[in-house]
């Protein structure tokens, strides 16, 4: 066996091992048409109710949290402004009030991101509670459902856990069950 062949074998083994390692480091949440990936070591709290899927990802001994909110109702594009007024705007206002109640002077600014490959509008609410921190809230429609993603915590932890945030928001999918799927073709019988 020559050096080139040995090198190729080692490269294949290392590639396979890295794929196996990557798969064991990630979990997938999947329920009611919503799915996303998140890393091991993060705890998922499910507060889903009859109106929405509400999930919080947290890491023990850290203050950063990621929240996923997916309304169960279908929202046509022309009705999205009404949905924004009904539950996105109040959520932003509530978050601002929470910071004030904790003694901070929050500052809100427009922001944007992507959720599941879809452009998402958002806001950043910066505040100082002994150290600089923020709540970043983004919203979009996926699968005709309103999705709101929030990351909040101290700036240093949000920066540290940016790869986790990127994994959740980039892998998030919502199935569109509003149109019936075609029935599978019947198999011919002998």
C-alpha positions in Angstrom: 0.0 0.0 0.0 1.4 3.4 -0.9 1.3 6.6 1.1 -1.4 8.1 -1.1 -3.7 5.2 -0.5 -3.0 5.2 3.2 -3.7 9.0 3.4 -7.0 8.5 1.5 -8.1 5.8 4.0 -7.2 7.9 7.0 -9.1 10.9 5.5 -12.2 8.7 4.9 -12.1 7.3 8.5 -11.7 10.8 10.0 -14.6 12.1 7.8 -16.9 9.3 9.0 -15.9 9.8 12.6 -16.6 13.5 12.4 -20.1 12.9 11.0 -20.8 10.3 13.8 -19.5 12.8 16.4 -21.7 15.6 15.0 -24.8 13.5 15.0 -24.4 12.5 18.6 -23.9 16.1 19.7 -27.2 17.3 18.4 -30.8 16.5 19.4 -33.9 17.2 17.2 -37.2 18.5 18.6 -40.1 17.4 16.5 -43.8 17.7 17.3 -47.0 18.9 15.6 -45.2 19.9 12.4 -42.5 22.0 14.2 -38.9 20.8 14.2 -35.4 22.2 15.0 -32.0 21.0 16.1 -30.2 21.9 19.3 -27.1 20.7 21.0 -26.8 18.2 23.9 -26.3 19.9 27.2 -29.3 22.2 26.6 -32.5 21.5 28.5 -35.8 21.9 26.6 -38.9 23.1 28.6 -42.2 22.6 26.7 -45.0 24.9 27.8 -47.2 24.2 24.8 -50.9 25.0 25.2 -54.0 24.9 22.9 -53.0 28.2 21.2 -49.3 27.8 20.6 -46.2 25.6 20.8 -44.0 27.4 23.4 -40.5 26.0 24.1 -37.6 27.3 26.0 -34.0 26.1 25.7 -31.7 26.8 28.6 -28.3 25.6 29.7 -27.6 24.8 33.3 -25.3 27.3 35.0 -25.9 29.9 32.3 -28.3 32.8 32.0 -28.9 32.8 28.2 -32.2 31.3 27.0 -33.7 30.7 23.6 -37.5 30.7 23.3 -39.5 29.3 20.4 -43.2 30.3 20.0 -45.2 28.9 17.1 -48.9 29.9 17.0 -51.1 26.9 16.1 -53.5 28.9 13.9 -52.9 29.4 10.2 -52.3 33.0 9.1 -52.7 34.2 5.5 -50.2 36.8 4.4 -52.8 39.5 4.4 -53.7 38.7 8.0 -50.2 38.9 9.3 -50.4 42.6 10.4 -53.4 41.7 12.6 -51.4 38.8 14.1 -48.5 41.1 14.8 -50.8 43.5 16.6 -52.5 40.6 18.5 -49.5 38.8 20.0 -46.1 40.0 18.7 -46.4 43.7 19.7 -47.8 42.8 23.2 -44.9 40.4 23.7 -42.4 43.1 22.8 -44.1 45.5 25.2 -44.2 42.9 27.9 -40.4 42.3 27.5 -39.7 46.0 27.8 -41.8 46.2 31.0 -40.0 43.2 32.5 -36.7 45.0 32.0 -38.1 48.2 33.6 -39.5 46.2 36.5 -36.0 44.8 37.0 -34.6 48.3 37.3 -33.1 48.6 33.8 -33.6 51.4 31.2 -34.2 49.3 28.0 -33.5 50.7 24.6 -35.3 49.2 21.6 -33.9 49.1 18.0 -35.0 47.4 14.8 -33.2 44.3 13.8 -33.5 41.4 11.3 -32.4 37.8 10.9 -33.5 34.6 9.2 -35.7 31.8 10.6 -35.6 28.6 8.7 -34.3 30.4 5.6 -37.0 33.0 5.7 -36.3 36.7 6.3 -37.4 37.6 9.8 -38.1 41.1 11.1 -37.2 41.8 14.7 -36.2 44.1 17.6 -33.2 44.2 19.9 -34.1 45.4 23.4 -30.8 46.3 25.1 -30.6 46.7 28.9 -28.0 46.7 31.6 -28.8 44.6 34.7 -25.4 44.8 36.3 -23.9 43.8 33.0 -24.9 44.5 29.4 -27.5 42.2 28.0 -30.4 42.1 25.6 -33.5 40.3 24.3 -33.5 39.8 20.6 -37.0 39.0 19.2 -37.6 37.9 15.6 -40.8 36.9 13.8 -41.8 35.4 10.5 -44.4 33.2 8.9 -43.4 29.6 8.2 -45.9 26.9 7.0 -48.7 29.6 7.4 -47.9 29.8 11.1 -46.5 32.8 13.0 -43.1 31.9 14.5 -41.4 34.1 17.1 -37.8 33.3 18.2 -36.2 35.1 21.2 -32.7 34.9 22.6 -32.0 36.8 25.7 -29.3 37.0 28.4 -26.0 38.7 29.1 -24.2 39.9 26.0 -21.1 37.8 26.8 -23.2 34.6 26.9 -25.2 35.5 23.8 -21.9 35.9 22.0 -20.6 32.6 23.4 -23.7 30.7 22.4 -24.2 32.3 18.9 -23.6 28.9 17.2 -26.5 27.4 19.3 -28.8 30.2 18.3 -27.7 29.8 14.6 -28.4 26.1 14.7 -31.9 26.5 16.2 -33.0 29.4 13.9 -31.5 27.9 10.7 -32.9 24.3 11.2 -36.3 25.4 12.4 -39.1 24.1 10.1 -42.9 24.3 10.2 -44.8 22.0 8.0 -47.6 23.5 6.0 -50.6 21.3 6.7 -53.1 23.7 5.1 -53.2 21.9 1.8 -53.9 18.1 1.8 -51.1 15.9 0.7 -52.0 13.7 -2.3 -52.8 10.2 -1.3 -50.2 7.6 -2.2 -51.1 5.7 -5.4 -52.7 2.4 -4.8 -50.5 -0.6 -5.5 -51.8 -3.0 -8.2 -53.1 -6.2 -6.7 -52.2 -9.5 -8.3 
